[in-house]
């Protein structure tokens, strides 16, 4: 399941101009960071970790795809 998500995301990143190697690494980071944030948010009963991770991943993906306006 996680590998499938990462593969789909990597393909999308590549389609948006990200180098294939970086796309794979970034996709793995997005999936694993999100899953970690879900675990922390459940444990803390707070969306804080999800919000923080989402903001940082958004910035990384925007920078990687050249859409960091």
PDB file with SEQRES, HELIX, SHEET and CRYST1 records, atoms N, CA, C and O in Angstrom:
SEQRES   1 A   69  UNK UNK UNK UNK UNK UNK UNK UNK UNK UNK UNK UNK UNK          
SEQRES   2 A   69  UNK UNK UNK UNK UNK UNK UNK UNK UNK UNK UNK UNK UNK          
SEQRES   3 A   69  UNK UNK UNK UNK UNK UNK UNK UNK UNK UNK UNK UNK UNK          
SEQRES   4 A   69  UNK UNK UNK UNK UNK UNK UNK UNK UNK UNK UNK UNK UNK          
SEQRES   5 A   69  UNK UNK UNK UNK UNK UNK UNK UNK UNK UNK UNK UNK UNK          
SEQRES   6 A   69  UNK UNK UNK UNK                                              
HELIX    1 AA1 UNK A    2  UNK A   15  1                                  14    
HELIX    2 AA2 UNK A   20  UNK A   44  1                                  25    
HELIX    3 AA3 UNK A   48  UNK A   65  1                                  18    
CRYST1    1.000    1.000    1.000  90.00  90.00  90.00 P 1           1          
ATOM      1  N   UNK A   1       0.826  -1.185   0.000  1.00  0.00           N  
ATOM      2  CA  UNK A   1       0.000   0.000   0.000  1.00  0.00           C  
ATOM      3  C   UNK A   1       0.875   1.255   0.000  1.00  0.00           C  
ATOM      4  O   UNK A   1       0.678   2.128  -0.845  1.00  0.00           O  
ATOM      5  N   UNK A   2       1.837   1.370   0.924  1.00  0.00           N  
ATOM      6  CA  UNK A   2       2.670   2.565   0.979  1.00  0.00           C  
ATOM      7  C   UNK A   2       3.518   2.707  -0.280  1.00  0.00           C  
ATOM      8  O   UNK A   2       3.692   3.807  -0.804  1.00  0.00           O  
ATOM      9  N   UNK A   3       4.037   1.593  -0.754  1.00  0.00           N  
ATOM     10  CA  UNK A   3       4.847   1.622  -1.978  1.00  0.00           C  
ATOM     11  C   UNK A   3       4.003   2.083  -3.167  1.00  0.00           C  
ATOM     12  O   UNK A   3       4.482   2.829  -4.020  1.00  0.00           O  
ATOM     13  N   UNK A   4       2.755   1.638  -3.220  1.00  0.00           N  
ATOM     14  CA  UNK A   4       1.868   2.047  -4.314  1.00  0.00           C  
ATOM     15  C   UNK A   4       1.608   3.551  -4.263  1.00  0.00           C  
ATOM     16  O   UNK A   4       1.629   4.224  -5.294  1.00  0.00           O  
ATOM     17  N   UNK A   5       1.365   4.074  -3.068  1.00  0.00           N  
ATOM     18  CA  UNK A   5       1.150   5.518  -2.923  1.00  0.00           C  
ATOM     19  C   UNK A   5       2.389   6.285  -3.362  1.00  0.00           C  
ATOM     20  O   UNK A   5       2.293   7.262  -4.105  1.00  0.00           O  
ATOM     21  N   UNK A   6       3.553   5.837  -2.900  1.00  0.00           N  
ATOM     22  CA  UNK A   6       4.795   6.513  -3.256  1.00  0.00           C  
ATOM     23  C   UNK A   6       5.037   6.453  -4.764  1.00  0.00           C  
ATOM     24  O   UNK A   6       5.499   7.430  -5.353  1.00  0.00           O  
ATOM     25  N   UNK A   7       4.734   5.331  -5.384  1.00  0.00           N  
ATOM     26  CA  UNK A   7       4.917   5.199  -6.832  1.00  0.00           C  
ATOM     27  C   UNK A   7       4.020   6.159  -7.598  1.00  0.00           C  
ATOM     28  O   UNK A   7       4.460   6.792  -8.558  1.00  0.00           O  
ATOM     29  N   UNK A   8       2.783   6.266  -7.183  1.00  0.00           N  
ATOM     30  CA  UNK A   8       1.858   7.196  -7.841  1.00  0.00           C  
ATOM     31  C   UNK A   8       2.320   8.639  -7.669  1.00  0.00           C  
ATOM     32  O   UNK A   8       2.294   9.423  -8.617  1.00  0.00           O  
ATOM     33  N   UNK A   9       2.737   8.979  -6.473  1.00  0.00           N  
ATOM     34  CA  UNK A   9       3.200  10.333  -6.215  1.00  0.00           C  
ATOM     35  C   UNK A   9       4.484  10.625  -6.995  1.00  0.00           C  
ATOM     36  O   UNK A   9       4.631  11.710  -7.558  1.00  0.00           O  
ATOM     37  N   UNK A  10       5.407   9.671  -7.031  1.00  0.00           N  
ATOM     38  CA  UNK A  10       6.649   9.856  -7.786  1.00  0.00           C  
ATOM     39  C   UNK A  10       6.345  10.100  -9.262  1.00  0.00           C  
ATOM     40  O   UNK A  10       6.951  10.972  -9.887  1.00  0.00           O  
ATOM     41  N   UNK A  11       5.427   9.347  -9.808  1.00  0.00           N  
ATOM     42  CA  UNK A  11       5.059   9.532 -11.213  1.00  0.00           C  
ATOM     43  C   UNK A  11       4.490  10.925 -11.448  1.00  0.00           C  
ATOM     44  O   UNK A  11       4.793  11.558 -12.459  1.00  0.00           O  
ATOM     45  N   UNK A  12       3.681  11.399 -10.534  1.00  0.00           N  
ATOM     46  CA  UNK A  12       3.122  12.735 -10.663  1.00  0.00           C  
ATOM     47  C   UNK A  12       4.211  13.800 -10.559  1.00  0.00           C  
ATOM     48  O   UNK A  12       4.213  14.767 -11.320  1.00  0.00           O  
ATOM     49  N   UNK A  13       5.125  13.621  -9.625  1.00  0.00           N  
ATOM     50  CA  UNK A  13       6.226  14.573  -9.488  1.00  0.00           C  
ATOM     51  C   UNK A  13       7.080  14.604 -10.758  1.00  0.00           C  
ATOM     52  O   UNK A  13       7.472  15.673 -11.225  1.00  0.00           O  
ATOM     53  N   UNK A  14       7.359  13.438 -11.304  1.00  0.00           N  
ATOM     54  CA  UNK A  14       8.116  13.371 -12.560  1.00  0.00           C  
ATOM     55  C   UNK A  14       7.371  14.100 -13.677  1.00  0.00           C  
ATOM     56  O   UNK A  14       7.977  14.820 -14.470  1.00  0.00           O  
ATOM     57  N   UNK A  15       6.058  13.907 -13.733  1.00  0.00           N  
ATOM     58  CA  UNK A  15       5.245  14.573 -14.755  1.00  0.00           C  
ATOM     59  C   UNK A  15       5.282  16.092 -14.605  1.00  0.00           C  
ATOM     60  O   UNK A  15       5.018  16.830 -15.554  1.00  0.00           O  
ATOM     61  N   UNK A  16       5.615  16.546 -13.396  1.00  0.00           N  
ATOM     62  CA  UNK A  16       5.714  17.982 -13.136  1.00  0.00           C  
ATOM     63  C   UNK A  16       7.169  18.460 -13.162  1.00  0.00           C  
ATOM     64  O   UNK A  16       7.489  19.530 -12.645  1.00  0.00           O  
ATOM     65  N   UNK A  17       8.034  17.660 -13.764  1.00  0.00           N  
ATOM     66  CA  UNK A  17       9.393  18.109 -14.014  1.00  0.00           C  
ATOM     67  C   UNK A  17      10.451  17.759 -12.995  1.00  0.00           C  
ATOM     68  O   UNK A  17      11.588  18.216 -13.114  1.00  0.00           O  
ATOM     69  N   UNK A  18      10.114  16.960 -11.990  1.00  0.00           N  
ATOM     70  CA  UNK A  18      11.097  16.589 -10.978  1.00  0.00           C  
ATOM     71  C   UNK A  18      11.937  15.423 -11.508  1.00  0.00           C  
ATOM     72  O   UNK A  18      11.410  14.479 -12.096  1.00  0.00           O  
ATOM     73  N   UNK A  19      13.250  15.506 -11.288  1.00  0.00           N  
ATOM     74  CA  UNK A  19      14.157  14.428 -11.674  1.00  0.00           C  
ATOM     75  C   UNK A  19      13.654  13.102 -11.104  1.00  0.00           C  
ATOM     76  O   UNK A  19      13.236  13.061  -9.947  1.00  0.00           O  
ATOM     77  N   UNK A  20      13.683  12.021 -11.877  1.00  0.00           N  
ATOM     78  CA  UNK A  20      13.141  10.741 -11.408  1.00  0.00           C  
ATOM     79  C   UNK A  20      13.703  10.250 -10.063  1.00  0.00           C  
ATOM     80  O   UNK A  20      12.945   9.758  -9.226  1.00  0.00           O  
ATOM     81  N   UNK A  21      15.008  10.377  -9.849  1.00  0.00           N  
ATOM     82  CA  UNK A  21      15.566   9.938  -8.559  1.00  0.00           C  
ATOM     83  C   UNK A  21      15.028  10.775  -7.416  1.00  0.00           C  
ATOM     84  O   UNK A  21      14.632  10.245  -6.378  1.00  0.00           O  
ATOM     85  N   UNK A  22      15.016  12.085  -7.611  1.00  0.00           N  
ATOM     86  CA  UNK A  22      14.504  12.963  -6.553  1.00  0.00           C  
ATOM     87  C   UNK A  22      13.013  12.731  -6.347  1.00  0.00           C  
ATOM     88  O   UNK A  22      12.531  12.769  -5.215  1.00  0.00           O  
ATOM     89  N   UNK A  23      12.284  12.493  -7.421  1.00  0.00           N  
ATOM     90  CA  UNK A  23      10.844  12.254  -7.308  1.00  0.00           C  
ATOM     91  C   UNK A  23      10.570  11.045  -6.421  1.00  0.00           C  
ATOM     92  O   UNK A  23       9.665  11.081  -5.587  1.00  0.00           O  
ATOM     93  N   UNK A  24      11.336   9.984  -6.592  1.00  0.00           N  
ATOM     94  CA  UNK A  24      11.154   8.795  -5.763  1.00  0.00           C  
ATOM     95  C   UNK A  24      11.463   9.054  -4.299  1.00  0.00           C  
ATOM     96  O   UNK A  24      10.735   8.612  -3.410  1.00  0.00           O  
ATOM     97  N   UNK A  25      12.552   9.777  -4.055  1.00  0.00           N  
ATOM     98  CA  UNK A  25      12.917  10.086  -2.658  1.00  0.00           C  
ATOM     99  C   UNK A  25      11.891  11.017  -2.016  1.00  0.00           C  
ATOM    100  O   UNK A  25      11.503  10.824  -0.865  1.00  0.00           O  
ATOM    101  N   UNK A  26      11.462  12.015  -2.759  1.00  0.00           N  
ATOM    102  CA  UNK A  26      10.488  12.961  -2.231  1.00  0.00           C  
ATOM    103  C   UNK A  26       9.147  12.280  -1.976  1.00  0.00           C  
ATOM    104  O   UNK A  26       8.481  12.565  -0.981  1.00  0.00           O  
ATOM    105  N   UNK A  27       8.758  11.390  -2.864  1.00  0.00           N  
ATOM    106  CA  UNK A  27       7.510  10.653  -2.669  1.00  0.00           C  
ATOM    107  C   UNK A  27       7.573   9.789  -1.411  1.00  0.00           C  
ATOM    108  O   UNK A  27       6.605   9.718  -0.654  1.00  0.00           O  
ATOM    109  N   UNK A  28       8.701   9.141  -1.192  1.00  0.00           N  
ATOM    110  CA  UNK A  28       8.869   8.339   0.030  1.00  0.00           C  
ATOM    111  C   UNK A  28       8.794   9.236   1.256  1.00  0.00           C  
ATOM    112  O   UNK A  28       8.163   8.878   2.251  1.00  0.00           O  
ATOM    113  N   UNK A  29       9.429  10.393   1.192  1.00  0.00           N  
ATOM    114  CA  UNK A  29       9.378  11.332   2.308  1.00  0.00           C  
ATOM    115  C   UNK A  29       7.950  11.772   2.603  1.00  0.00           C  
ATOM    116  O   UNK A  29       7.535  11.806   3.761  1.00  0.00           O  
ATOM    117  N   UNK A  30       7.206  12.103   1.569  1.00  0.00           N  
ATOM    118  CA  UNK A  30       5.824  12.556   1.755  1.00  0.00           C  
ATOM    119  C   UNK A  30       4.984  11.466   2.422  1.00  0.00           C  
ATOM    120  O   UNK A  30       4.261  11.735   3.381  1.00  0.00           O  
ATOM    121  N   UNK A  31       5.080  10.258   1.920  1.00  0.00           N  
ATOM    122  CA  UNK A  31       4.264   9.169   2.471  1.00  0.00           C  
ATOM    123  C   UNK A  31       4.661   8.865   3.912  1.00  0.00           C  
ATOM    124  O   UNK A  31       3.796   8.745   4.780  1.00  0.00           O  
ATOM    125  N   UNK A  32       5.957   8.740   4.172  1.00  0.00           N  
ATOM    126  CA  UNK A  32       6.385   8.363   5.523  1.00  0.00           C  
ATOM    127  C   UNK A  32       6.165   9.490   6.528  1.00  0.00           C  
ATOM    128  O   UNK A  32       5.789   9.231   7.671  1.00  0.00           O  
ATOM    129  N   UNK A  33       6.394  10.730   6.119  1.00  0.00           N  
ATOM    130  CA  UNK A  33       6.151  11.849   7.028  1.00  0.00           C  
ATOM    131  C   UNK A  33       4.662  11.978   7.353  1.00  0.00           C  
ATOM    132  O   UNK A  33       4.285  12.257   8.491  1.00  0.00           O  
ATOM    133  N   UNK A  34       3.836  11.774   6.347  1.00  0.00           N  
ATOM    134  CA  UNK A  34       2.390  11.846   6.575  1.00  0.00           C  
ATOM    135  C   UNK A  34       1.928  10.742   7.517  1.00  0.00           C  
ATOM    136  O   UNK A  34       1.147  10.988   8.437  1.00  0.00           O  
ATOM    137  N   UNK A  35       2.407   9.540   7.287  1.00  0.00           N  
ATOM    138  CA  UNK A  35       2.014   8.428   8.163  1.00  0.00           C  
ATOM    139  C   UNK A  35       2.520   8.647   9.593  1.00  0.00           C  
ATOM    140  O   UNK A  35       1.816   8.333  10.553  1.00  0.00           O  
ATOM    141  N   UNK A  36       3.713   9.174   9.736  1.00  0.00           N  
ATOM    142  CA  UNK A  36       4.227   9.493  11.063  1.00  0.00           C  
ATOM    143  C   UNK A  36       3.394  10.561  11.741  1.00  0.00           C  
ATOM    144  O   UNK A  36       3.112  10.475  12.936  1.00  0.00           O  
ATOM    145  N   UNK A  37       3.003  11.564  10.980  1.00  0.00           N  
ATOM    146  CA  UNK A  37       2.170  12.633  11.528  1.00  0.00           C  
ATOM    147  C   UNK A  37       0.807  12.113  11.957  1.00  0.00           C  
ATOM    148  O   UNK A  37       0.254  12.561  12.962  1.00  0.00           O  
ATOM    149  N   UNK A  38       0.270  11.170  11.199  1.00  0.00           N  
ATOM    150  CA  UNK A  38      -1.010  10.556  11.590  1.00  0.00           C  
ATOM    151  C   UNK A  38      -0.860   9.851  12.934  1.00  0.00           C  
ATOM    152  O   UNK A  38      -1.719   9.986  13.806  1.00  0.00           O  
ATOM    153  N   UNK A  39       0.216   9.107  13.104  1.00  0.00           N  
ATOM    154  CA  UNK A  39       0.438   8.381  14.364  1.00  0.00           C  
ATOM    155  C   UNK A  39       0.579   9.353  15.531  1.00  0.00           C  
ATOM    156  O   UNK A  39      -0.012   9.142  16.590  1.00  0.00           O  
ATOM    157  N   UNK A  40       1.360  10.416  15.342  1.00  0.00           N  
ATOM    158  CA  UNK A  40       1.549  11.394  16.412  1.00  0.00           C  
ATOM    159  C   UNK A  40       0.234  12.105  16.717  1.00  0.00           C  
ATOM    160  O   UNK A  40      -0.104  12.307  17.884  1.00  0.00           O  
ATOM    161  N   UNK A  41      -0.499  12.482  15.692  1.00  0.00           N  
ATOM    162  CA  UNK A  41      -1.768  13.176  15.902  1.00  0.00           C  
ATOM    163  C   UNK A  41      -2.767  12.316  16.657  1.00  0.00           C  
ATOM    164  O   UNK A  41      -3.509  12.812  17.506  1.00  0.00           O  
ATOM    165  N   UNK A  42      -2.784  11.036  16.349  1.00  0.00           N  
ATOM    166  CA  UNK A  42      -3.678  10.136  17.097  1.00  0.00           C  
ATOM    167  C   UNK A  42      -3.247  10.050  18.557  1.00  0.00           C  
ATOM    168  O   UNK A  42      -4.080  10.110  19.462  1.00  0.00           O  
ATOM    169  N   UNK A  43      -1.948   9.909  18.780  1.00  0.00           N  
ATOM    170  CA  UNK A  43      -1.449   9.784  20.154  1.00  0.00           C  
ATOM    171  C   UNK A  43      -1.709  11.056  20.958  1.00  0.00           C  
ATOM    172  O   UNK A  43      -2.057  10.992  22.137  1.00  0.00           O  
ATOM    173  N   UNK A  44      -1.538  12.203  20.319  1.00  0.00           N  
ATOM    174  CA  UNK A  44      -1.723  13.480  21.010  1.00  0.00           C  
ATOM    175  C   UNK A  44      -3.171  13.970  20.978  1.00  0.00           C  
ATOM    176  O   UNK A  44      -3.527  14.934  21.657  1.00  0.00           O  
ATOM    177  N   UNK A  45      -3.991  13.301  20.190  1.00  0.00           N  
ATOM    178  CA  UNK A  45      -5.381  13.742  19.988  1.00  0.00           C  
ATOM    179  C   UNK A  45      -5.427  15.214  19.575  1.00  0.00           C  
ATOM    180  O   UNK A  45      -6.171  16.034  20.112  1.00  0.00           O  
ATOM    181  N   UNK A  46      -4.575  15.487  18.581  1.00  0.00           N  
ATOM    182  CA  UNK A  46      -4.435  16.850  18.079  1.00  0.00           C  
ATOM    183  C   UNK A  46      -4.005  16.773  16.611  1.00  0.00           C  
ATOM    184  O   UNK A  46      -3.282  15.862  16.209  1.00  0.00           O  
ATOM    185  N   UNK A  47      -4.453  17.724  15.839  1.00  0.00           N  
ATOM    186  CA  UNK A  47      -4.073  17.774  14.429  1.00  0.00           C  
ATOM    187  C   UNK A  47      -2.778  18.555  14.205  1.00  0.00           C  
ATOM    188  O   UNK A  47      -2.360  18.738  13.062  1.00  0.00           O  
ATOM    189  N   UNK A  48      -2.143  19.013  15.276  1.00  0.00           N  
ATOM    190  CA  UNK A  48      -0.953  19.852  15.163  1.00  0.00           C  
ATOM    191  C   UNK A  48       0.118  19.222  14.290  1.00  0.00           C  
ATOM    192  O   UNK A  48       0.635  19.879  13.386  1.00  0.00           O  
ATOM    193  N   UNK A  49       0.462  17.969  14.537  1.00  0.00           N  
ATOM    194  CA  UNK A  49       1.522  17.309  13.765  1.00  0.00           C  
ATOM    195  C   UNK A  49       1.147  17.230  12.283  1.00  0.00           C  
ATOM    196  O   UNK A  49       1.990  17.464  11.417  1.00  0.00           O  
ATOM    197  N   UNK A  50      -0.089  16.908  11.994  1.00  0.00           N  
ATOM    198  CA  UNK A  50      -0.531  16.851  10.594  1.00  0.00           C  
ATOM    199  C   UNK A  50      -0.439  18.219   9.930  1.00  0.00           C  
ATOM    200  O   UNK A  50       0.010  18.330   8.790  1.00  0.00           O  
ATOM    201  N   UNK A  51      -0.857  19.243  10.632  1.00  0.00           N  
ATOM    202  CA  UNK A  51      -0.800  20.592  10.076  1.00  0.00           C  
ATOM    203  C   UNK A  51       0.641  21.017   9.810  1.00  0.00           C  
ATOM    204  O   UNK A  51       0.942  21.576   8.755  1.00  0.00           O  
ATOM    205  N   UNK A  52       1.533  20.752  10.770  1.00  0.00           N  
ATOM    206  CA  UNK A  52       2.939  21.127  10.611  1.00  0.00           C  
ATOM    207  C   UNK A  52       3.591  20.375   9.455  1.00  0.00           C  
ATOM    208  O   UNK A  52       4.289  20.973   8.636  1.00  0.00           O  
ATOM    209  N   UNK A  53       3.365  19.074   9.391  1.00  0.00           N  
ATOM    210  CA  UNK A  53       3.961  18.270   8.328  1.00  0.00           C  
ATOM    211  C   UNK A  53       3.391  18.687   6.974  1.00  0.00           C  
ATOM    212  O   UNK A  53       4.135  18.794   5.999  1.00  0.00           O  
ATOM    213  N   UNK A  54       2.105  18.918   6.903  1.00  0.00           N  
ATOM    214  CA  UNK A  54       1.491  19.332   5.639  1.00  0.00           C  
ATOM    215  C   UNK A  54       2.096  20.637   5.140  1.00  0.00           C  
ATOM    216  O   UNK A  54       2.366  20.773   3.947  1.00  0.00           O  
ATOM    217  N   UNK A  55       2.311  21.591   6.029  1.00  0.00           N  
ATOM    218  CA  UNK A  55       2.880  22.881   5.626  1.00  0.00           C  
ATOM    219  C   UNK A  55       4.294  22.708   5.077  1.00  0.00           C  
ATOM    220  O   UNK A  55       4.645  23.301   4.057  1.00  0.00           O  
ATOM    221  N   UNK A  56       5.097  21.904   5.749  1.00  0.00           N  
ATOM    222  CA  UNK A  56       6.477  21.707   5.304  1.00  0.00           C  
ATOM    223  C   UNK A  56       6.553  20.891   4.016  1.00  0.00           C  
ATOM    224  O   UNK A  56       7.355  21.197   3.134  1.00  0.00           O  
ATOM    225  N   UNK A  57       5.731  19.865   3.906  1.00  0.00           N  
ATOM    226  CA  UNK A  57       5.736  19.066   2.678  1.00  0.00           C  
ATOM    227  C   UNK A  57       5.239  19.882   1.496  1.00  0.00           C  
ATOM    228  O   UNK A  57       5.745  19.737   0.383  1.00  0.00           O  
ATOM    229  N   UNK A  58       4.259  20.731   1.729  1.00  0.00           N  
ATOM    230  CA  UNK A  58       3.761  21.603   0.670  1.00  0.00           C  
ATOM    231  C   UNK A  58       4.893  22.485   0.147  1.00  0.00           C  
ATOM    232  O   UNK A  58       5.053  22.644  -1.063  1.00  0.00           O  
ATOM    233  N   UNK A  59       5.674  23.055   1.055  1.00  0.00           N  
ATOM    234  CA  UNK A  59       6.794  23.913   0.651  1.00  0.00           C  
ATOM    235  C   UNK A  59       7.836  23.114  -0.132  1.00  0.00           C  
ATOM    236  O   UNK A  59       8.355  23.599  -1.137  1.00  0.00           O  
ATOM    237  N   UNK A  60       8.144  21.906   0.313  1.00  0.00           N  
ATOM    238  CA  UNK A  60       9.126  21.073  -0.383  1.00  0.00           C  
ATOM    239  C   UNK A  60       8.664  20.701  -1.785  1.00  0.00           C  
ATOM    240  O   UNK A  60       9.432  20.793  -2.742  1.00  0.00           O  
ATOM    241  N   UNK A  61       7.429  20.288  -1.902  1.00  0.00           N  
ATOM    242  CA  UNK A  61       6.908  19.873  -3.205  1.00  0.00           C  
ATOM    243  C   UNK A  61       6.818  21.072  -4.148  1.00  0.00           C  
ATOM    244  O   UNK A  61       7.147  20.960  -5.329  1.00  0.00           O  
ATOM    245  N   UNK A  62       6.381  22.204  -3.637  1.00  0.00           N  
ATOM    246  CA  UNK A  62       6.325  23.409  -4.474  1.00  0.00           C  
ATOM    247  C   UNK A  62       7.713  23.787  -4.977  1.00  0.00           C  
ATOM    248  O   UNK A  62       7.879  24.123  -6.150  1.00  0.00           O  
ATOM    249  N   UNK A  63       8.704  23.735  -4.101  1.00  0.00           N  
ATOM    250  CA  UNK A  63      10.068  24.066  -4.504  1.00  0.00           C  
ATOM    251  C   UNK A  63      10.581  23.062  -5.538  1.00  0.00           C  
ATOM    252  O   UNK A  63      11.221  23.451  -6.515  1.00  0.00           O  
ATOM    253  N   UNK A  64      10.306  21.799  -5.330  1.00  0.00           N  
ATOM    254  CA  UNK A  64      10.791  20.754  -6.236  1.00  0.00           C  
ATOM    255  C   UNK A  64      10.173  20.876  -7.626  1.00  0.00           C  
ATOM    256  O   UNK A  64      10.811  20.550  -8.627  1.00  0.00           O  
ATOM    257  N   UNK A  65       8.937  21.345  -7.680  1.00  0.00           N  
ATOM    258  CA  UNK A  65       8.244  21.441  -8.970  1.00  0.00           C  
ATOM    259  C   UNK A  65       8.323  22.849  -9.571  1.00  0.00           C  
ATOM    260  O   UNK A  65       7.758  23.111 -10.633  1.00  0.00           O  
ATOM    261  N   UNK A  66       9.022  23.744  -8.886  1.00  0.00           N  
ATOM    262  CA  UNK A  66       9.150  25.100  -9.399  1.00  0.00           C  
ATOM    263  C   UNK A  66       7.910  25.937  -9.250  1.00  0.00           C  
ATOM    264  O   UNK A  66       7.714  26.913  -9.974  1.00  0.00           O  
ATOM    265  N   UNK A  67       7.072  25.556  -8.311  1.00  0.00           N  
ATOM    266  CA  UNK A  67       5.806  26.298  -8.091  1.00  0.00           C  
ATOM    267  C   UNK A  67       5.778  26.918  -6.711  1.00  0.00           C  
ATOM    268  O   UNK A  67       4.750  26.898  -6.034  1.00  0.00           O  
ATOM    269  N   UNK A  68       6.901  27.465  -6.295  1.00  0.00           N  
ATOM    270  CA  UNK A  68       7.002  27.981  -4.937  1.00  0.00           C  
ATOM    271  C   UNK A  68       6.687  29.468  -4.838  1.00  0.00           C  
ATOM    272  O   UNK A  68       7.346  30.204  -4.104  1.00  0.00           O  
ATOM    273  N   UNK A  69       5.681  29.899  -5.579  1.00  0.00           N  
ATOM    274  CA  UNK A  69       5.260  31.308  -5.511  1.00  0.00           C  
ATOM    275  C   UNK A  69       4.584  31.569  -4.208  1.00  0.00           C  
ATOM    276  O   UNK A  69       4.153  32.694  -3.950  1.00  0.00           O  
TER     277      UNK A  69                                                      
END                                                                             
